[in-house]
Amino acid sequence: MARVISDRVTNSVPNAFCERRQFRRLPVAVQIELRVKANPVPIRAKTADISLGGCYVEMALTLSVDTPLKIVLCSATKSWPSTAWSYHVTLNSGMALNSLGCPKPPS
């Protein structure tokens, strides 16, 4: 099923756009909890797409770029804790998280 979805995504987007990403994005909606170091209360949202390198989170209140996060991706039967940081923010729409589970490279 994932292969069929990923082929549809690849075929519907121009090649120049697809080739700039290291990993293929899949349009998967998964519940996600975000935790910022300074705030113990989790922010609950939903992903719009996900890949091995990151995900895009749909949310009205976004965080600033380079915010380190502890995250938990949740399905109906399982959860996957990880770490990430915000690297692209679209105000009042959502933000992209990068390098799920990997340390942020030095600037």
C-alpha positions, 0 to 999 in steps of 0.5 A, a space after each residue: 500500500 505504501 508503495 502505491 501511495 508513494 508512486 502516486 505522490 512521485 508521479 504527481 509532483 515535478 521531478 525537480 521538486 522530488 529530487 531535492 529531498 533525501 527521502 520520499 514523503 508520504 501523505 500520512 496523517 498521524 497524531 503527534 505530541 510535541 514537547 518543548 524543553 521549557 514547557 512540560 505540557 505536550 502540544 498535540 497535532 497531526 502530521 500532513 506527511 512523513 518521511 525518514 528525514 522528517 515530517 510536516 505538522 499541521 498546527 495553527 500556533 507554530 514554534 520558532 525555527 530551530 526549536 529542539 523538540 521531544 516528539 511522540 508519533 502515535 497510531 491507534 496501537 503503538 507510539 514512537 518517541 523521538 527527537 526533532 527540531 523545527 526547520 521551516 515554519 508556515 505561520 498559522 498553518 504548520 511547521 516542518 520537523 527535521 531529522 527525526 531521532 538524529 542530533 541537529 548538525 552544528 551550524 
